[in-house]
């Protein structure tokens, strides 16, 4: 018998091929790429709500990250002066452009093809809206907060767990570096929950929409974003350990030492990079209890003792001569052990001891050394960042507000 002819599969072989399944009734022009986080919002009511919650003005410039097929874009174009759409997939960019082609809104649309995270900065704007691809959620937030002039408002859709991290409070399981940064540089409010059935194709998780209002003008903290975020990176590297333990890690201390050297170099401050004695280096390793001021005080006391107490020194020499032979032998053995002691593999420099002492002083002065990062609020981290200045202000009676 002749072999039965094999039925050809109708599966799409290219990104622009139609899916041939009649039962599904699919009319996609191209397949959505989940690697790009392409889950298109198909519910028009939610698209309307996202634009309405941005409270757009006719003079506003809006940036939309990941416009997809333009469901949110066309609504923003109706209310804003201009919309800058940043899209990574050229197919989606062509779809958005075609959607407004031949209409008055075409002149108000600017399309940028590229990765928003790899751009030097987000284009200046009054509002930021996005059905955010989940892969760039965290980088997008940090990029927006680090802008010198951030947008007035941002209405963004995220994975539900990520949205909960944005509004988490100290002690919560999801409290993290992201939570502190968002609530320090902005105010964040949950707007609505969005079920996965509102997307095409549907994702595996639920989503939430949040409204973020960055602090601008005089309300924005007058500190460098990189410094504050760098501190949080160290603290939340192991958020269940104490801050003293977090700053005792060798890599962290080495980073602090490099930064201190750069600071001294820029401010023409001389530093001593010679190798410290083994005993001092060992003391520095034991809990960072080195106090440089105390060491200087001890040196002053020793100098005074030498000036005013020469007779006592002579008496000690006489005591050594009168020491019994047995104790002299023990002393000789101890001296021999000390002389034959193996030098440290990584000898500490004097500048390293200075850095350890400064870190220890700040942790002690702020009383945060035994506290864990997950228990600290944004004011605690600000005290830690300005710890050295805070300690000096207390001693001199200055008021930092």
C-alpha positions as CSV (number, residue, x, y, z in Angstrom):
1,X,0.0,0.0,0.0
2,X,1.3,3.5,-0.7
3,X,2.3,5.5,2.3
4,X,-0.1,8.1,3.5
5,X,0.9,11.6,2.6
6,X,2.2,13.5,5.7
7,X,0.2,16.5,6.5
8,X,2.3,19.7,6.5
9,X,2.5,21.5,9.8
10,X,1.2,25.0,9.9
11,X,3.4,26.2,12.7
12,X,4.9,29.7,12.1
13,X,8.5,29.4,10.9
14,X,9.3,33.1,11.0
15,X,8.5,36.1,13.1
16,X,6.2,37.6,10.5
17,X,4.4,34.3,9.6
18,X,0.8,33.9,10.6
19,X,-0.1,31.0,12.9
20,X,-2.2,28.6,10.7
21,X,-4.3,27.1,13.4
22,X,-8.0,27.7,12.4
23,X,-9.3,26.7,15.8
24,X,-7.3,29.4,17.6
25,X,-8.5,32.2,15.3
26,X,-5.2,33.9,15.7
27,X,-4.6,37.0,13.5
28,X,-1.1,38.0,14.7
29,X,1.0,39.7,12.1
30,X,4.1,38.5,14.0
31,X,5.0,36.5,17.0
32,X,5.7,38.3,20.3
33,X,9.1,37.7,21.7
34,X,9.0,36.9,25.4
35,X,12.7,37.3,25.7
36,X,12.0,41.1,25.2
37,X,9.2,40.9,27.7
38,X,6.6,41.5,25.0
39,X,3.3,40.9,26.8
40,X,1.0,43.4,25.1
41,X,-1.7,45.0,27.3
42,X,-5.0,44.4,25.5
43,X,-7.4,45.8,28.0
44,X,-8.3,49.3,26.9
45,X,-9.7,50.2,30.3
46,X,-6.3,49.7,32.0
47,X,-4.5,51.6,29.2
48,X,-6.9,54.5,29.9
49,X,-6.3,54.3,33.7
50,X,-2.5,54.4,33.3
51,X,-2.7,57.6,31.2
52,X,-5.2,59.2,33.5
53,X,-3.2,58.5,36.6
54,X,-0.3,60.5,35.0
55,X,-2.4,63.6,35.0
56,X,-0.9,64.8,31.8
57,X,-1.0,68.4,30.7
58,X,-1.2,69.7,27.1
59,X,2.4,71.0,27.5
60,X,3.9,67.8,28.8
61,X,6.6,65.7,27.1
62,X,6.1,62.0,27.8
63,X,8.6,59.2,27.5
64,X,7.2,55.7,27.1
65,X,9.4,52.7,27.5
66,X,8.4,49.7,25.4
67,X,5.3,51.0,23.6
68,X,4.6,47.6,22.0
69,X,1.8,48.0,19.5
70,X,0.9,51.5,20.8
71,X,-2.2,50.9,22.9
72,X,-0.9,53.3,25.6
73,X,1.0,55.5,23.2
74,X,-2.1,56.7,21.2
75,X,-3.9,57.6,24.5
76,X,-0.9,59.6,25.7
77,X,-0.6,61.4,22.3
78,X,-4.2,62.7,22.7
79,X,-3.3,64.5,26.0
80,X,0.4,65.4,25.8
81,X,2.4,67.8,23.6
82,X,4.9,65.1,22.6
83,X,5.5,61.4,23.2
84,X,9.0,59.9,22.9
85,X,8.6,56.1,22.5
86,X,11.7,54.0,23.2
87,X,11.5,50.6,21.6
88,X,14.1,47.8,21.3
89,X,12.2,45.7,18.7
90,X,12.2,47.3,15.2
91,X,9.0,45.4,14.3
92,X,7.1,47.0,17.2
93,X,8.5,50.4,16.3
94,X,7.2,50.1,12.8
95,X,3.8,49.0,14.2
96,X,3.5,52.1,16.4
97,X,4.6,54.4,13.6
98,X,2.0,52.8,11.2
99,X,-0.7,53.2,13.8
100,X,-0.5,57.0,13.8
101,X,0.6,57.4,10.2
102,X,-1.6,60.0,8.4
103,X,-3.1,61.4,11.6
104,X,-2.3,64.7,13.4
105,X,-0.7,62.6,16.2
106,X,2.1,61.5,13.8
107,X,3.9,64.9,14.3
108,X,3.8,64.5,18.1
109,X,5.4,61.1,18.1
110,X,9.2,60.5,18.2
111,X,10.4,57.0,18.0
112,X,13.8,55.9,19.3
113,X,15.0,52.4,18.5
114,X,17.4,51.1,21.1
115,X,17.8,49.8,24.7
116,X,16.8,52.4,27.2
117,X,19.2,50.9,29.8
118,X,22.2,51.3,27.5
119,X,21.3,55.0,26.7
120,X,23.4,57.6,28.6
121,X,20.3,58.8,30.2
122,X,16.5,58.9,29.8
123,X,15.5,61.9,27.5
124,X,14.3,64.9,29.6
125,X,10.5,64.6,30.1
126,X,7.6,65.6,32.4
127,X,6.2,62.1,32.7
128,X,7.3,58.5,32.3
129,X,4.9,55.8,31.5
130,X,5.5,52.1,30.7
131,X,4.2,48.6,30.5
132,X,7.7,47.7,31.7
133,X,9.4,44.6,30.4
134,X,10.1,42.6,33.6
135,X,13.8,42.1,32.7
136,X,14.5,45.9,33.0
137,X,12.3,46.8,35.9
138,X,15.1,47.4,38.5
139,X,17.6,49.1,36.1
140,X,14.8,51.4,34.8
141,X,13.9,52.6,38.3
142,X,17.5,53.3,39.3
143,X,18.1,55.1,36.0
144,X,15.1,57.3,36.5
145,X,16.0,58.1,40.2
146,X,19.6,59.0,39.3
147,X,18.5,61.6,36.7
148,X,19.6,65.1,37.7
149,X,16.2,66.4,36.7
150,X,13.8,63.4,36.9
151,X,10.2,63.5,35.5
152,X,7.4,64.9,37.6
153,X,5.6,61.6,37.7
154,X,6.1,58.0,36.5
155,X,3.2,55.6,36.1
156,X,4.7,52.1,35.6
157,X,3.5,48.6,35.4
158,X,5.6,45.9,37.1
159,X,5.5,42.3,38.2
160,X,3.5,42.1,41.4
161,X,6.3,41.0,43.7
162,X,8.6,43.7,42.3
163,X,5.8,46.3,42.9
164,X,5.6,45.1,46.5
165,X,9.3,45.6,47.0
166,X,8.9,49.3,46.0
167,X,6.5,50.0,48.8
168,X,8.1,47.6,51.4
169,X,8.9,49.0,54.9
170,X,11.7,48.2,57.3
171,X,11.2,44.7,58.7
172,X,9.3,43.4,55.7
173,X,10.5,40.3,54.0
174,X,10.7,42.2,50.6
175,X,12.5,45.2,52.1
176,X,15.6,45.8,50.1
177,X,18.0,48.4,48.6
178,X,15.4,49.1,46.0
179,X,12.8,50.0,48.7
180,X,15.1,52.4,50.5
181,X,16.2,54.2,47.3
182,X,12.6,54.6,46.0
183,X,11.3,56.0,49.3
184,X,14.3,58.2,49.8
185,X,14.3,59.8,46.4
186,X,10.6,59.7,45.6
187,X,7.2,58.9,46.9
188,X,5.6,55.7,45.7
189,X,1.9,54.7,45.7
190,X,0.2,51.5,44.5
191,X,-2.6,52.2,42.0
192,X,-4.1,49.0,40.8
193,X,-3.8,45.2,40.3
194,X,-3.7,43.8,36.8
195,X,-4.5,40.2,36.1
196,X,-2.4,38.2,33.7
197,X,-5.5,37.6,31.5
198,X,-5.2,41.3,30.4
199,X,-2.1,40.6,28.4
200,X,-1.3,38.9,25.1
201,X,0.4,36.5,25.4
202,X,-0.5,36.2,29.1
203,X,2.6,36.1,31.5
204,X,3.0,33.6,34.3
205,X,2.7,36.2,37.0
206,X,0.3,38.9,38.0
207,X,1.1,42.6,37.6
208,X,0.6,45.9,39.5
209,X,0.6,49.6,38.5
210,X,2.4,52.1,40.7
211,X,2.7,55.8,40.6
212,X,6.2,57.3,41.5
213,X,6.7,61.0,42.1
214,X,10.4,61.8,42.3
215,X,11.5,64.6,44.6
216,X,12.5,67.6,42.5
217,X,13.9,71.0,43.2
218,X,14.6,72.0,46.8
219,X,12.8,68.8,48.0
220,X,15.5,66.6,46.4
221,X,18.2,65.5,48.9
222,X,21.4,67.4,48.4
223,X,23.6,64.3,48.2
224,X,25.1,62.3,45.4
225,X,22.9,59.4,44.2
226,X,25.9,57.2,43.6
227,X,27.2,57.7,47.2
228,X,23.9,56.8,48.8
229,X,23.2,53.8,46.5
230,X,26.8,52.6,47.0
231,X,26.3,52.6,50.8
232,X,23.1,50.6,50.3
233,X,24.9,48.1,48.1
234,X,27.3,47.4,51.0
235,X,24.6,47.3,53.7
236,X,22.2,45.0,51.7
237,X,24.9,42.7,50.4
238,X,23.9,40.6,53.5
239,X,20.9,42.3,54.9
240,X,20.5,39.9,57.8
241,X,24.0,40.6,59.2
242,X,24.9,43.6,61.3
243,X,26.2,46.7,59.6
244,X,29.5,46.2,61.5
245,X,29.9,42.8,59.9
246,X,29.0,44.2,56.5
247,X,31.7,46.8,56.7
248,X,34.3,44.2,58.1
249,X,34.4,42.3,54.8
250,X,37.9,42.6,53.3
251,X,36.6,43.6,49.8
252,X,34.5,46.4,51.4
253,X,37.4,47.7,53.5
254,X,39.7,47.6,50.4
255,X,37.0,49.6,48.5
256,X,36.8,52.2,51.3
257,X,40.6,52.4,51.4
258,X,40.8,53.1,47.6
259,X,38.1,55.8,47.9
260,X,39.9,57.4,50.8
261,X,43.1,57.6,48.9
262,X,41.3,59.2,46.0
263,X,39.7,61.7,48.4
264,X,43.1,62.6,49.9
265,X,44.7,62.9,46.5
266,X,42.0,65.3,45.3
267,X,42.2,67.4,48.5
268,X,46.0,67.4,48.8
269,X,45.9,65.5,52.1
270,X,49.2,63.6,52.9
271,X,48.8,60.0,53.8
272,X,51.2,57.4,55.2
273,X,51.1,54.2,53.0
274,X,54.0,52.5,54.8
275,X,53.5,49.0,56.3
276,X,52.1,49.0,59.9
277,X,53.5,46.9,62.6
278,X,52.2,43.4,63.0
279,X,50.7,44.0,66.4
280,X,48.8,47.1,65.2
281,X,47.5,45.2,62.1
282,X,46.3,42.3,64.3
283,X,44.5,44.7,66.6
284,X,42.8,46.2,63.5
285,X,41.6,42.8,62.4
286,X,39.9,42.1,65.8
287,X,36.6,43.8,65.4
288,X,37.9,47.1,63.9
289,X,38.5,48.5,67.4
290,X,41.4,50.7,66.3
291,X,41.0,54.3,67.4
292,X,43.6,56.6,65.9
293,X,42.9,59.4,68.4
294,X,43.4,57.0,71.3
295,X,46.7,55.8,69.8
296,X,47.9,59.4,69.5
297,X,46.9,60.0,73.1
298,X,48.8,56.9,74.2
299,X,51.9,58.2,72.3
300,X,51.6,61.5,74.1
301,X,51.4,59.8,77.5
302,X,54.5,57.7,76.6
303,X,56.4,60.8,75.6
304,X,55.5,62.5,78.9
305,X,56.5,59.4,80.8
306,X,59.9,59.5,79.1
307,X,60.4,63.1,79.9
308,X,59.3,63.1,83.5
309,X,60.1,59.5,84.5
310,X,63.7,58.7,83.6
311,X,64.3,57.4,87.1
312,X,61.5,54.9,86.7
313,X,63.1,53.6,83.5
314,X,66.4,53.1,85.2
315,X,64.6,51.2,88.0
316,X,63.0,48.8,85.5
317,X,66.5,48.1,84.1
318,X,67.7,47.3,87.6
319,X,64.7,45.0,88.1
320,X,65.7,43.1,85.0
321,X,69.2,42.5,86.4
322,X,67.8,41.2,89.7
323,X,65.3,38.9,87.9
324,X,65.8,35.1,88.8
325,X,67.5,32.9,86.2
326,X,64.3,30.9,85.7
327,X,62.3,33.9,84.6
328,X,65.1,35.1,82.4
329,X,65.0,31.8,80.5
330,X,61.3,32.2,80.0
331,X,61.8,35.7,78.8
332,X,64.5,34.6,76.4
333,X,62.1,31.9,75.0
334,X,59.4,34.5,74.4
335,X,61.7,36.9,72.7
336,X,62.9,34.1,70.4
337,X,59.3,33.2,69.5
338,X,58.6,36.8,68.8
339,X,61.7,37.1,66.6
340,X,60.9,34.0,64.6
341,X,57.2,34.9,64.1
342,X,56.1,34.6,60.5
343,X,55.2,38.0,59.0
344,X,51.7,38.6,57.9
345,X,50.9,37.4,54.3
346,X,49.0,40.6,53.6
347,X,50.6,43.3,55.7
348,X,48.4,46.2,56.5
349,X,49.4,49.7,55.6
350,X,48.9,52.6,58.0
351,X,46.3,54.2,55.8
352,X,44.3,50.9,56.0
353,X,44.3,51.3,59.8
354,X,43.1,54.9,59.5
355,X,40.2,53.8,57.3
356,X,39.3,51.0,59.7
357,X,39.3,53.4,62.5
358,X,37.1,55.9,60.7
359,X,34.6,53.2,59.8
360,X,34.5,52.0,63.4
361,X,34.0,55.6,64.7
362,X,31.1,56.2,62.4
363,X,29.4,53.0,63.3
364,X,29.9,53.7,67.0
365,X,28.8,57.4,66.8
366,X,25.6,56.6,65.0
367,X,24.9,53.5,67.2
368,X,24.1,51.5,64.1
369,X,26.9,49.0,64.2
370,X,24.8,46.3,65.8
371,X,21.7,47.0,63.7
372,X,20.8,45.0,60.6
373,X,20.1,46.6,57.2
374,X,16.6,45.1,57.0
375,X,15.8,46.9,60.2
376,X,17.1,50.4,59.2
377,X,15.0,53.1,57.6
378,X,16.2,55.7,55.1
379,X,17.1,58.1,58.0
380,X,19.4,55.5,59.5
381,X,21.2,55.1,56.2
382,X,21.5,58.9,55.8
383,X,23.1,59.1,59.3
384,X,25.5,56.4,58.3
385,X,26.4,58.2,55.1
386,X,27.0,61.5,56.9
387,X,28.3,59.8,60.0
388,X,31.7,61.5,60.1
389,X,30.1,64.9,59.6
390,X,27.4,64.1,62.2
391,X,30.0,63.2,64.8
392,X,31.9,66.4,64.1
393,X,28.8,68.5,64.3
394,X,27.9,67.1,67.7
395,X,31.3,67.9,69.0
396,X,31.3,71.4,67.7
397,X,27.7,72.2,68.3
398,X,26.8,72.7,64.7
399,X,23.2,72.1,63.5
400,X,22.8,70.2,60.2
401,X,19.0,70.4,60.3
